Amino acid sequence: MDLVDKIYYSLKEVMPKEMKIKYLLRPETFPCISYHKFNDTPIFWGDGNARRSMKSFQIDIWDKTNMLVVSRYADKVIKSLKKECFILSRKSESYEDNIKCYRMAIVFNYYDKEEEDEQESI
């Protein structure tokens, strides 16, 4: 299972059934969660070889009720993704005037497992 699917199923487990979950799409109805990957960076060692990579995802929680409701959803999202080895990087709250909606943006990082150097295993 790739990370996009892993996030989707983790969110599906903890969110109410009426909550729409969208990858790469802005919400049209509320409440809604949208998410996207925005970083896939190799991590290099002193020998110039990449043995790991870091991927970053942003998850946006949208609701028209109030920020307290959004925060409760966010707590569930954070707990669920931490169980899947995602690392919370930051979160921010905002009110989107143009659509009259509360939004919390949560950024997670995910580190691939380190690949063993072929020479070290000989």
N, C-alpha and C positions, 0 to 999 in steps of 0.2 A: 504494500500500500504506500503510495507516495504521500508527501507531507500535506498537500492540498486536501486529499481525501481524509487523512488523519485528523486534520483540523475540522473538516466538515462533520465527521462522525462524532468527534468529541463535543462539538457544539450542539449537535442534534440530540445527544444524550441528556444534556443539562438544561436546554431551553424549552419553554412551553411549545406545544405542538403548533400553535398559531404563529409562532415566530418564523418568519421567512429568513433563510440563510442563503446569501448570494456571493458567489466568487466573481470578482472583477466587475460587478455591477453596482450602481448606485441604487438606493432603495426607491420604490415607488409607493409602497404601503408601509404602515408602521403598526407595531414595532417590527424592526428588521435588524439583521446583522449582515454586514458586508465585510469581505476580507480580500486581501491580495498580497502577493509576494513582491517585495521591492528590492531585495538584495540577495546575491548569491556570490559570496566572496571566498576564494581559496585562502587558506592559512598556510604560509610558507615556513619552512624550517631553515636553519643556517646553511644547509646544503643546496638551497634553491628549489627543493622539491615540495610540492603541496601534498600534505597528508590528511588534511581535514578541510572542511569548508563550513562557513557560517551562512545560514539562510535567515532572512528577516521577513516577518509577516506583520501586517497591520490589520487589526480587527476593529471595525467600527460598529458600535452599538447605537441604534437610533430609536428614539421613542418620543412621542408628543406629550406624554403625561407630565413628568418632571425628572429632575436629575437623580432623585432618590431611587426611582424605579430603574433608571439606567445603571446606577451604581450597584444595585442588587444583582442585576444581570451580569455586570462586569465581574463581581466577586465569584460568581459561578464559572464564568469563562476562564478566569485566571486559575482557579483551583483545578479545573478540568485539564487545561493545557499544561500546567506544571506536572500533573501525573503522567503526561506523555513526553516529558523531558524538554519541554519548551521553557526558556528562561525569560521571565518578565524583564523588559528593558525600561519601558516608561509608559505612562498613560496621561491623557489630558482630557479635560472636559471643555465643552463649548455649547453655545446655543446658536443654531443655524437660522439666522433671521429670514433668509430667502425662502425656506421651507417650514419655518416655525416649528423647529424640532430640536430636542436635546440630543447631544452626541458625545460619546466617549470613544476616543481613539486609543487603542492599546497596542503596543509594539512588543513582539516576542522575537527572540533569537533562538535558533536551533543549530546545534553543532553536530555535524556528522561524526561518527566514530572515527578514531584515528586509524589510518592504514599503517600496518607494520612495514617497516623498511625491509625489502627483500634480502639485503646483505646481513641485517641483524638476525634474521631467522635461520641462516645457514650455520 
